[in-house]
Amino acid sequence: MDFHIIWMGVSVGRSDPKWSMGSPAPLVHGIIFSAPSGIFNCLFPCSCRAAAYAFMEFWTFPNPLQDHPAYSTVKQYFVNADDTVPEKVVVQKDSLRGVHFRRAGPRQRVYFEPEDVKACIVTCGGLCPGLNTVIRELVCGLSHMYNVNDIFAIQNGYKGFYSSNYLPMTPKSVNDIHKRGGTVLGSSRGGHDTNKIVDNIQDRGINQVYIIGGDGTQKGAYEIFKEIRRRGLKVAVAGIPKTIDNDIAVIDKSFGFDTAVEEAQRAIDAAHVEASSAENGIGLVKLMGRYSGFIAMYATLASRDVDCCLIPESPFYLEGKGGLFEYIERRLKENNHMVIVVAEGAGQDLIAKSIPVADQLDASGNKLLLDVGLWLTHKIKDYCKSKKMEMTIKYIDPTYMIRAIPSNASDNVYCTLLAHSAIHGAMAGYSFTVGMVNGRHAYIPFHRVTSTRNKVKITDRMWARLLSSTNQPSFLSEEDINEAREADRLANRPPVPAGTGEHTKKHSTSLLANGEK
């Protein structure tokens, strides 16, 4: 049996992407039930919510988890359809209610019958601890929780959709991959051709696509979703954000970040040993962080052996009063050694001034960075030589070692929860990016995690804690501070609902950001 909903004068059937994507029930004027023999029940008026719930049985299926023995003792396993997660939990009493996201978790009824599901999994972009854990839990979760049998691997990133065969995956084939670093599926940058990818999805009958990757990958997932919706295909697209830099917007953190910070400690410890074992010794460690310095900041705070932390968000300068050279000279006189941590994206403007080169991009469209660690090493050596200071500097670059290791226990658990949340959402028919928002897993529209980038706020207390820990100067002018505060103010400005004027800011408003419509 099929049915059609009369929505604002337009007939919308079960196969329509507005419903196949799991979007919330719109304003419904009536329902027409139909069968192969034709329409047999005429239009009658009904409310949006009544229509959505009263007749859900005709276009969804009972969730098989309700009969799963592992969940028989759970008091309330299914997520209420109206549950939301707020983007901001700290507000003033007269603040707008703000943006809410649909809460992640299993629904009582699902859009896909397990025997009809054909799922595929792809990893794109750079490596990150936890990739194999997410792959494993997607395969095992689909198989063990929902009894899905057709699960396929897409090899070597987006181009694998149309340039290689799909490989079947089973819980047995992925049993111990979480103990290894990297990704067993292979990965690559670029290769995104939306039409070719969706053609392949359509030809092979895939109806669930799980895409693991960073902001560029999630942008690609959004383009795939839009093309799927344009064609009216009944396919759910689930994005699982991956970035070792922790620069994905909205979510609390990305998987692999805890492992990266933990592994960075080993490099910092080695730098501290080298520096403290020499007269006027300096240990310089370069960590990953193209646009966001979270790894450098958290590793510095966790270490307590770091004397200076340099990140892309906080400008610094070398010479003159209050500059880095002056601080290095003072610190060596006071302590006879020091440790410097620098994120790979820090100081790029300074390097460009001293080494003019043409901007180059990688396959993902990211600007290729110059080696700030090597550049800073030579600059410090030249300065100390000009001051006739005896000094030994050791430069340690562990960046690719950090991203290639398996995830630690904390990240393994987080990867499992992300994978399960993605499965529950896809089975319910949603398309989304999944992530933890204020400690709760949520389904976030693709455009919200790709329109901006998560960065360290140098006007925030966490950065102040770091400055207090290292006792380094801020290197910021009054102009820099004012610019940072203005950027922070604009970023925190409450949203104005579409189609309304500025006066709506005075009224309490709630914006529900669902999985993609």
N, C-alpha and C positions, 0 to 999 in steps of 0.2 A: 504494500500500500504506500502511496505517495500523497503529498499534500502540497497546497500552494497557500502562501500567506499574502493577503492584500495589504501592502505596505505603502502608505501615502498614494494609493491609487494604482500601484504597480504590483503585478503578481510576481511573487518570489518563491521558487520551488526549492525542494531539499537539495537539488544539485547546484543551486545558485551559490557562487562563492561567498556571498554575504553570510550564508549559513554554514557552508562547508568550512569556512575559516573559523567558526566558533565564535563569531562576534555576538555581543549581547543582543537580546531581543529588541528590535526597534518599535516604534509606534505601529501597532498592528490594528487594522480596521476589520479584519475578518479572516476566516480560514476556509479553504475549499479542500475537501478530501477527494482523492482520485485513485482509481485503480486502473489496471490495463484496459478494462472494459469502458472506462470513461468516468467522468465526474458523477458521483452518486449522492453527494450530500451538499446542499447549497450553502451559499455564503451566509454567515450570521455574525453579528457584531461581537467583539470580545476585546478585552484589555490586553496590553502588551504582556504583562507578567502572567496573567491567567493563561494566555495562549501559549506562552513559552513553557509553562510547567504542566498544564493540564493535558497537552497533547505531545509532550516530549517522547512518550513511549512509541509514537509512530515514526520518529526519525532518529532515535538513538537506541542504544542497547544497554542492558544491565552491565555494570562493571564486573568482570570476572573476579576481581579481588574480593568481592563480598563472599565468595565461597572458598577463598584461599585459606588453608589451615594456619599459615603463619600469622594471619591477621585476625583470626577468630577471637582473640582475647583483647583486641584493641577496642577501647570504649567508643571512640568516635573517629574512625579512620578517614572518612570522606570529608572533603572540604566543602563548606557551604558555598553555594553559587554566588552569594552576595558578599563574601569575605574579600576585603581589600587590604592592601599594605600602603601606608602613607609614605610619600617620598621624604618628608621632613617630620620629625617627631618633637623637635624643640621649637616651639612657637610662642608668640606673645598672646595675651588673652584676647586682643582685638584682631589677630591675624586671620587671613582667609584660611579655609580648611585645606586648600591646596590640592596637589595632584595625588591621586591614589592609583595603585596598580593592582591588577587582579592577582589574588593570592594563589600561589602554586600549590599543587597537590592533586590527589586522585578525586575525580568526580564520581558521583553515584551512578551516572549513566555516561556512556562513551559514544563517540561518533562512529568509530570504526569497529567492526567485528574483528576479533583477533585473527580468524582464519583468512580474512580478506586483506590483511596488512602485508605490504611489501615495503620494507624500510631499508634505507641506505645511510651510511655514515661516511663523512669526509673530514679530513683535517687539512688546514691551510695555514700558510705563513710560517713564521719561525718556530723553533722548538720551545718547549716549556715543560717543567716537571708536572706530571699528572695526566698528560695526554693519553697514555695507555690505560690509566685507571678509568678515565671517562669512557674510552672505547669499550673496555671490558664491562663496565657497569651498564652501558647502553645495551650491549648484546645480552648480558645475563638478565637484566631487568625486563627487557622485552620478552625474552624466552620464559623466564621463571615466573614473572608476575602476570603477564598477559597471554602466555602460551603462543607467542608469535614465532613462526618457523622460518619465514623468508626474510633474512637480514643479510645485507650485502655491504661489502667494503668498496669504497671508491678510492683508487690508488693515486697518490702523488698530487693531491690538491684538486682544484676546480677542473683542470684540464683532463683529469681522470674520468670525468663524466662522459667525454666523447673521444678519448684517445686510448683507452685501455678497457679490458674486460672487468666486469663486476665479479668480485670474489665472494662466495658465500661464507658467512661467519656463524659459528655456533659457540655456546658456552665452553665446550671442550677446547676449541681452537684458540680461545682467548684466556684460558684459565690462569696462566701465570704471567701474562704480559705486563701487569702492573708493577712487577719487580724490575722492569727494565726502563731505561730512559728513552727519550725520543718518542716516535710514533711508528707502530708496526704497519700503518697504512701508507707511510711515506707522506711527504708534504712538499709544497712548492709555493712560490709567490707568483702572482699574476695568473694568466691562463683563463681569466673569466670571460666567457662568451655566453651571455644570458640566453639567447635564442637556442644555441647548440645544447646548452645544459638542460633547458626545459624540454626541448625536443626529445632528448634522451630519456628524461624522466617520464615523459608521456609515452614514448615508444615501449619502454620496459615495464610500464604499469606501476611505477613506484608511487606510493601515496603517503609516505612519511620520509622526510629528509632531515637528517641531523647534521648540522654544520658547526664544526669546532674551529674557532679562529678569532683573531683580534678585530680591531675596529674596521679595517679594510675588508676583512672576510665577512663581517656582519653587514657592511654596506652591500657586498655582493649578494648575501642572503636576502636582503631587502629587495634587491632588483629581481632576484629569482621569484620571490613571493609575489611581487607586483605582476610579473609576466604570467605566473600561474593563475592569479586572480583574473587577469585580463582574458585568459583563455577559458576560464570557468572550470578549471580542473579541481577535483576533490583531493587536494594534496596539502598536508600540513608541513610547515617549515619551522623547525626548532633550532634556534641558534644557541650555542653554548660559548660564551665569551672567554677567550684565552689571551692573556698577555702577561708576560713576566714583569713588565713595568708597572702593572696595576693602574693603567691609565684609561680603563673603560669607564665611561660616565655612568652615573646613577647608582651602580652596584657598590656594595661595601668593599669588596676586594675580589680579585680574580684568582682562580685556582693556580697553584704553583708559586704564589707570592711568598707564603710562609717558608716554603722550602728554599727559595732563592735567598731570603734574608738569613736563614740559618746557615746555608752554605757560604754566604758572603763573610760570615764570622771567621771561617777558617782562613780566608785570605787576609782579613784584618789582623787576626792573631799572628800570622806569619810576618806581616809587615811590622807589627809591634816588636816581635822578637828581633828581627833584623835591625830595626831602628835603635832599640835600647841596647843592642850589643856593640854599637859603634859610637865613636865620639862624634857629636853633632850628626847623628844618624836620622835620616828621614825615610819613612816608609810611605810610598804613594800607591794607592789602590784605585783602579778604575772599575766601576760597577756599571751594570746596564741601566739605562734610563735615557731614552732618546729625547723625550719631551717632558717627562715627569720623573722627579727624583725620589720616588718613594722607597726604592730599595736602599739607596744611599742613606736616606734619612733614618729609616728604621734600623738598618744595620749599625749606623753610628750610635743611635740611642741604646741599642742592645749591647754594644761592645764596651762603651765607657773608656776605651783606650784611644779614641779618635780625638785629635786636637783641632781638626778643621774639616768641614763637610761642604762641598761645592755642588750645587744642583742647577739645572737649567732655569728654574723659576726665580732664582735669586741672583741677580747680576753681581759680578765682582770685578775688581780691577787689581792690577799688579803693583804699580809704583805709586809713590806719594804717601802722604799721611793717611793712616788708616787702611792702607792697601795690604795685599796678601804678603808681599815681600817683607814689609815692616813687621807684620805679625809673625812670620816665620823666624826672622832674626831675633825677635824678642822671646819667642817660645824656646828656641835653641839655647839662648843664654840662661833661661830660667830652669829648663828641664833637661838639657843636653840631648834631647831627641824629640821627635814628633811624628804623628801619623796623620796623613791627609787622605781623605776619601773623596773621589770626584766621580760624578755621574757622567756617562759618555756624551751627553748632550750639553753639558755645561761649557761655558766659555767659547762657544763656536764663533761668536761675533768677534772676540779678541783674536782668535786664530786666523779668521778671514782677513783681518787687517794686516797681520804680519806675513801671511802666506796666501796671496791672492790666487784663487783657483775658481774655475767655472763650476757652478752648481751641477751636481749629477744626482740622478734618481735611481733607486733600485726598481725591480720588477713590480713592486707594490705601490710605487709612486712616492716612497719615502726618500727624503734627502739623504745622500750618503754623507756620513759624518767624518770629519778629520779626527785623528787620534789626539784627544785632549791630554791624555796621560803622558804620551811621549813628548808632546809640545811643552807641557808644563815641566816635565823633567829637565829638558834643555834650558828652559827659561830660569829655573831655580839654580841650576848649575852656573849659568852665566852670571846671575846676580851675585851668588856667593863668591865667585871668582873675582868679580869687580870689587867686592868688599874684602878680598883676601881672607875669606873665612874657609877653614878646613871643614869639609862636609862630605858625607857619604849618603847617596840616595839609592834606594832600591824600588824599582817600578814593578808592580804585580798587576797583571791583567787576567782575571779569572772568568771573564764574561761568558765565554762559550762552555767552560767547564760547569758553570752554575746552571745553565739552562738545559744541559744534557743529562742531568742526574735523575733518578727516580724520585717521585714525590715522597715526602715524609708522612708520618702517621696522621697529622692534622689535615694535610692536604688530601690524603687518601679518603678520609671521611667526607670532606667537603666535595670532592669529585663525585663520590657516590651519591650524595644528596642532590647535586646538580643534575646528574644523569637521570635519576629517578624522577625529579621534578619535570625534566624535559619530556620524559616518556609519558607521564600522566597528562601533561598539557597537549601533546601531540595526539594521544588517544582520544582526548576530548574534542579534537578538531581545531585547536588554536594554532596560530602561527605567531612566533614571539622570539625574544631573547630571554633566557632565564638567568636569574641572578639573585643574590641575597641583598635585600634592601632593609636597612635597620634591623638586621638579625632575622628577617623573615624572607623566605624564598618567594619570588614574585615573577609573573609573566610581564615583560616590558616590551612595548612596541619597538621595532627595530630602529626607527628614526630617532628615538630618544637616547639610545646608547651610541649612535654614530654622529649626531649633530654637534656634540661637544666632546672635550677630552678632560678626563680627571687629572688634576694637577695639584701639587703641593701648594697650599695657601700660606704664603709667607706672612700673612696677617693673622694666622691662626695660632692657637696656643701650642700646638704640637711643634711648630717650628721654633717658637720661643723656648720650649723645653730643650730642644737641640742646642740652641745658642747658649743656654744656661749650662748644658752638660759639657760642651767643648770650650766655652769661654772665648770663642772666636768673635771677631767683630762682625756686624751684619753686612758690611760692605755696601750698604744702601744709602743713597742720598735721600733728602726729603722728597724730592720729585718722584723717586722710585717708590717710596712708601705711599705717597698720595695716589699714584697710578694703580698700585696693588689694591688699595682700599676701594677705589672707584670700580675696578674690575670685579672685586668681591661683592660690592653693593649691587652692581648690575646683574651678576650671576644669581643673587638671592632675591631679586625682585619678584614678587608674586605674579603668577601668570594671569593674563586677562582672557576670559573665555572668548572664543572666536565669534565674531559678529556682534560684539558689544562694545560700548564706548568706555572711556576711562572711568566714568562714574561707577562702573560695576566693582571697582576696587573697594568701594565702601561697604559692599554687601558680602555676606558670607557665601562663598562659592566652593563647590567641590567638583573637581575634574577627574573623571574616572579614565585612567589610561589602561585600556585592555590589551589583550593579545590582539594582533593586527586584525582588522576587519576584512 
